[in-house]
Amino acid sequence: MRKSSKSRVPKAPGDPVEAGLRLLARRDHSREELRRKLSRRGHEQQALEEAIRRIDESYGLDDQAFARSYVRRRASTKGPLAIAGELAARGIDRRSAQAALAGFGADEQLASATRLAERLYEQSGRRMGDRDALNKIGTKLLRRGFSTAIVRAACRAVLEGAAQATDD
């Protein structure tokens, strides 16, 4: 193998404002998420805080708007418990997360869980008994952050739909 003639010198982190704007151009970030990413790229703490302040003044970093947007994106595949955990990992405080999740009510949760359960039931190919399939599906829905009551209702809806399909 041939070695490159270029020396491997670590790249200087550059302007933290530009780096932050590049990150925000790809997708929304919470303040804490932006802080962590800029820190990992080697920016000094003081420069990084100044950059976040300048970006906030110019473009408006809004953690609550980020949380609402995040809930809308994730609500089709995750339950509120999982989404709340993901928001916490992105630096969103509990109060903001709960406010964002308020729009993801029981009806929406049930609709999302039922769609997921139907898809998973179809993917199972119905090779196993309905009850066995729904036990596995229920476990998957629980892992995705749906409550036990929502999981039971979604599985019941899928089971009733499967029973009607075999009756037809």
C-alpha positions in Angstrom: 0.0 0.0 0.0 1.1 3.4 -0.8 1.0 6.2 1.8 -0.3 9.6 0.9 2.4 12.3 0.6 0.1 14.7 2.4 0.6 14.9 6.1 -2.3 14.1 8.3 -2.7 17.4 10.2 -6.0 17.9 12.0 -8.1 20.5 10.4 -8.7 23.7 12.4 -12.3 23.9 13.5 -12.9 27.2 11.6 -15.7 29.7 12.3 -18.3 28.2 14.7 -21.0 30.5 13.3 -20.5 29.1 9.8 -20.3 25.6 11.2 -23.5 26.1 13.1 -25.3 27.5 10.1 -24.1 24.5 8.0 -25.6 22.2 10.5 -28.9 24.1 10.6 -29.1 24.1 6.8 -29.3 20.3 6.9 -32.0 20.1 9.6 -33.3 21.9 12.7 -31.3 21.4 15.9 -32.0 22.3 19.5 -29.6 24.6 21.2 -28.0 21.8 23.2 -27.6 19.6 20.1 -25.9 22.4 18.3 -23.7 23.1 21.3 -22.6 19.4 21.5 -21.9 19.1 17.7 -19.8 22.3 17.7 -17.9 21.2 20.7 -17.1 17.8 19.1 -15.7 19.6 16.1 -13.1 21.3 18.4 -14.6 24.7 18.9 -13.7 26.4 22.2 -16.5 26.7 24.8 -16.5 30.5 24.8 -16.5 30.8 21.0 -19.1 28.2 20.7 -21.4 30.0 23.2 -20.9 33.3 21.3 -21.7 31.6 18.0 -24.9 30.1 19.4 -25.9 33.6 20.7 -25.2 35.2 17.3 -27.1 32.5 15.4 -30.0 32.8 17.9 -30.1 36.6 17.4 -30.0 36.4 13.6 -32.1 33.3 12.9 -33.9 32.5 16.1 -33.1 29.2 17.7 -36.4 28.0 19.2 -36.3 24.8 21.2 -40.1 24.7 21.6 -40.6 25.0 17.8 -37.9 22.3 17.3 -39.7 20.0 19.8 -43.1 20.5 18.0 -41.5 19.8 14.7 -39.7 16.7 16.0 -43.0 15.3 17.5 -44.8 15.8 14.1 -42.0 14.0 12.3 -41.7 11.1 14.7 -45.3 10.6 15.7 -46.0 8.2 12.8 -43.5 5.6 14.0 -43.0 6.3 17.7 -45.1 6.6 20.8 -44.9 9.6 23.2 -42.7 7.8 25.7 -40.0 7.2 23.1 -40.3 10.7 21.6 -40.0 12.2 25.0 -36.8 10.3 25.6 -35.4 11.3 22.2 -36.2 15.0 22.9 -34.5 14.7 26.3 -31.4 13.3 24.5 -31.5 16.4 22.3 -31.5 18.7 25.2 -35.1 19.6 25.3 -36.4 20.2 28.9 -39.3 18.1 30.2 -41.8 21.0 30.2 -41.1 21.9 26.5 -41.3 18.2 25.6 -44.6 17.7 27.3 -46.0 20.9 25.6 -44.9 19.5 22.2 -46.4 16.1 23.0 -49.7 17.6 24.0 -50.7 17.8 20.3 -50.1 14.0 20.0 -53.3 13.0 21.7 -54.7 9.5 22.4 -56.6 9.4 19.1 -53.5 10.2 17.1 -51.4 7.7 19.1 -54.0 5.0 18.5 -54.1 5.7 14.8 -50.3 5.6 14.5 -50.1 2.4 16.6 -52.8 0.7 14.6 -51.1 1.6 11.3 -47.8 0.2 12.6 -49.6 -2.9 14.0 -51.3 -3.5 10.6 -48.0 -3.2 8.8 -46.2 -5.5 11.1 -49.1 -8.0 11.0 -48.9 -8.0 7.2 -45.1 -8.4 7.3 -45.5 -11.4 9.6 -47.2 -13.2 6.7 -49.7 -14.6 9.1 -47.5 -17.7 9.4 -48.1 -17.8 13.1 -51.5 -17.7 14.9 -53.1 -14.3 15.3 -52.5 -14.3 19.0 -48.8 -15.1 18.6 -48.4 -12.5 15.9 -50.1 -9.8 18.1 -48.0 -10.7 21.1 -44.9 -10.0 19.0 -46.4 -6.9 17.5 -47.5 -5.6 20.9 -44.0 -6.0 22.2 -42.6 -4.1 19.3 -45.1 -1.3 19.8 -44.3 -1.1 23.5 -40.6 -0.8 22.6 -41.5 2.1 20.3 -42.9 4.0 23.2 -46.7 3.5 23.0 -48.6 2.9 26.3 -50.0 -0.4 27.2 -53.6 0.8 26.7 -52.8 2.1 23.2 -51.0 -1.1 22.3 -53.9 -3.3 23.5 -56.4 -1.2 21.5 -54.3 -1.2 18.3 -53.8 -5.0 18.5 -57.5 -5.5 19.2 -58.3 -3.4 16.1 -55.9 -5.5 14.0 -57.3 -8.7 15.3 -60.8 -7.6 14.5 -59.8 -6.5 11.0 -58.1 -9.9 10.5 -61.3 -11.7 11.7 -63.5 -9.7 9.3 -61.1 -10.4 6.4 -61.4 -14.2 7.0 -65.2 -14.0 7.3 -65.5 -12.3 3.9 
